[in-house]
Amino acid sequence: MNTSPFFIKPTPLQVVMFKVALALVPAIAVYTYSFGIGVLVQITLATVAALATEAVCLKLRGYPIKPFVTDGSAIVTAWLMALSFPPLAPWWMIVVAAVISIALAKHMYGGLGQNTFNPAMVGFAIMIVSFPAQMSRWAAPFGVLPQSLDWSAQLSWIFTGNLPAGLAFDAVASATPLDTVKTQLMQHASMSHIFQSPLFGTIGGVGTEWITAAYLLGGLYLLWQKLIPWQIPVTFLAVLGGVAGVFHLVDPTHYTSPLFHWFSGAAMLGAFFIVTDPVTGPTTPLGRVIFAALIGLLTYLIRVFGGYPDGIAFAVLIMNLAAPFIDQYTQPAVFGRKGKQKKAGVQS
Amino acid sequence: MNARAALAVTFFPFHGGVHPQEHKTESSGTPIAAGPIPAKLVVPLHQSIGNMAKALVNVGDHVLKGQMIAAADGTVSAAVHAPTSGRVLSISPQRVPHPSGLLEHCITIESDGEDRWIDRNRFDWRTAESRAIRDYLRDMGVVGLGGAVFPSHLKIGGASDGLDTLVINAAECEPFITCDDLLMRERAVQIVEGIKILQALLQAREVLIGVEDNKPQAVDAMRAAIAGCEFKIDVVVVPTLYPSGGAKQLIKLLTNKEVPSGVRSTDLGVQCFNVATVYTIYRAIEHGEPVISRVVTLTGNVERPGNVDALIGTPIADLLAFAGNKPDSDSYIYGGPMMGFEIPGTDVGLSKAGNCIIAKSSGLFPPKPAEMPCIRCGKCADACPAELQPMDLYWFGKSKNFGKAQERNLFDCIECGACAYVCPSNIQLVDYFRFSKSEIWAAEKSKKAADQARERHEFRQFREEREKREKAERLAAKAAQKHDAAASSADPADAERAAKIKAAMERAAAKKVEAAAAQVAADPLTPLDPDANAVPVAEAVAAPAPEPVAPVSQLDPEKAERIREAMEKRAAEKAALEAMSPEEKAAREAEKKAKIEAAMAAAAAKKAAKAAEAAKAQGDQADGA
């Protein structure tokens, strides 16, 4: 016997996940344009490894494979992780990361919807802690250095570790803008000097500023589709920018501007695609604001005062732990039980 | 038809809500048709919240249309009437339109086809007392026709200083249903006459009629009909957003007052009536017609969807035949698709709650996809009009953490289904909430029963203690008397007798333990123990004065048996004593003294000992005596 409601809104999970993936496409396109085919290779490797791991885990746990493999969640995890990886990282690293994120961070916690930590960030964090050197070997975007790897050279480097004769990786490598600023400041370089490097564009790094702008575009699409609550990206970016702004105002020679923080590293990716992961975040409206605000603050602190160039992954993982606690203490008042009732009517 | 009525100037949106496909135009295009007079009507007796009506007729009786066939039982109940003239075929449990599928008492009437009315008289409500009006409405079977079937008379005459706002619920927010829409289009004047009566009875300072903007024709009809009213009245057009027709949601929309769960809207100066109920109030008062029919929407997988003014008790099969049921209909929803339920069969009779019957087919209602895990996306919380966090309640329900669910206001859930409607994982959230609620109800029920059993058991223990204590005191008093009077010719008691006493006491103790165990075992299973143990605790505690002798009739049979034995024994002893020599008498005296001493020691120790240790304590004392 069926029970009410007999109607359901036709927006299944697959559609949600598909739209999230779709929102990432512009950034992937810009990324590939600036950094080469390595990005697509990482995404492909991550996707295949994640889906295979998902299928094996489901099989081992005795779950039906088809509905869960096709729900799209593993694909979104794989893509987010691949986009956080250096595009020219050796092939096995992203594979290991994908296996860890799906098997350890997702299925060992009970699978879809049960995980405490953001699986993509677990995969990324474990790799950056275990292989710091490889994880910070970024090639410069096209056009910055005199030499660069073409697509076939990139493939060869990723899969075999061989470069064209006479070329060392250092000749094409470059630190990320966030990393550059951090190291140079530690060497007491002045901010204006740092920004004269050809690595920097108008507000962030060459190439990366456009990638982050494309994430923003995808994020706005998600907001428009009402797939993510606006409070999270707005609060996260406001706090990250606000804290950066305060430091920047006090001492502009040592602290970069809010714009730089917004358009560098994983700020936009985090704001719209990672901090917004519903499974690992709080669900109450106030809780989401607190969660996003603290991630923004932690991100800034790790970026500027911590040991890693970017702080999104660790900030998110730390706050994932606090999500149930935040939920517990931010339960909204229910209908008819509010302290004072809203008085505003709608005029039309 | 798709034109929207202009929204009213001001309304106050409630949180959440959803907008499913409306499916209203299918049935709203044709006027209300007169329903068929079926050969047989199955009229349920339980057609209101509260007590089932009590049948007034017998099998074989001839009844007239509008004749009361079952009277209200108590305050929270409403009368039931014969929907047409005919003969009572049976009064028996039948299937009724209820999600449980359980049988309920129904009166089955074979119609004689004459449809002959009883005498109908206008009720002079202007001069009648408030109580008389309430009784009249109860006896006319007036209940909320929006679906809740709350007896309307209970909503009248409560507030002495009048009402701030009388809300008329004409939102009709559920998809498919158009019966209120059509009723307003065609009978707006009579509805407004009903509103006038209610306004006067409730002394409402303001009347607001809430209609969704998908009923422009109804809005126009109602606006025309309220012209000339001598009190403040307005038709407020609200956006089409399910569940705006929920009483609390509509009150919020129109007055910005939030009625908390467990609070009656009257306490906030608001009262809400469904528009169809208002119409029946008018018919009852001005025309003397009890509620024997209602407008019902027949829609879904039928040839001629539309609205029918159908007699209560009409079998659903007859209504479906009237609308031209298609052969591929697989089941039938009673009510709307969001909150209705599937009827157990088409033989059930239409009840006053039946505003809509939807024939289901797999084309119209595709099977729901399999449930996926909750990803805590919070869509349900965004949609919840009660402002709950359904994903948490789901989690608590699934893990059977009902206390936590209750803490998070599970019982504020109105089961509107908005959460399940939006869930991207297709989780049937409302089912989890219904499950949690019924588990909590069941637990509360059994806790109550257990509490009663425990109280009864504790009282029994208390009473037994008291009786033993009193007995010991009596014996002690007697012994003291004897001690004063008798000569102290104490002879050393012979060992044989002492051993006998000891054995007897041990036997008695063992018997007591057995009896106590039997009582403990039997107690929870006998909620209505007919003997003295059923005396309410309060009564017993109120009168703890030590009554010297408990009447034998109030004791349990075992104890009575023991007392009887003791009395026989004493009588035999008395006879023996008379035949004794002085020496023997002296020995006897000593034996008695020993007995009394033993009893006194036992009584003293008993006072201190707990009930559970009674048996052990007795054994010890018998040893010591």
Interface residues (C-beta under 8 A of the other chain):
Chain A: M1 N2 T3 S4 P5 F6 F7 I8 K9 T11 P12 L13 V15 V16 P67 F68 D71 S73 G111 L112 G113 Q114 P229 P278 V279 G281 T283 T284 D327 Q331 P332 A333 V334 F335 G336 R337 K338 Q341 K342 K343 A344 G345 V346 Q347 S348
Chain B: L7 V9 T10 F11 F12 P13 F14 H15 V18 P20 Q21 P99 G101 P175 K248 K252 N256 K257 E258 V259 P260 S261 V263 S331 I333 G335 P337 M338 M339 G340 F341 E342 K360 F365 K368 P369 A370 M372 P373 C374 I375 R376 C377 G378 A381 P385 A386 E387 L388 Q389 M391 D392 R408 N409 D412 E415 G417 A420 Y421 V422 C423 P424 S425 N426 Q428 V430 D431 R434
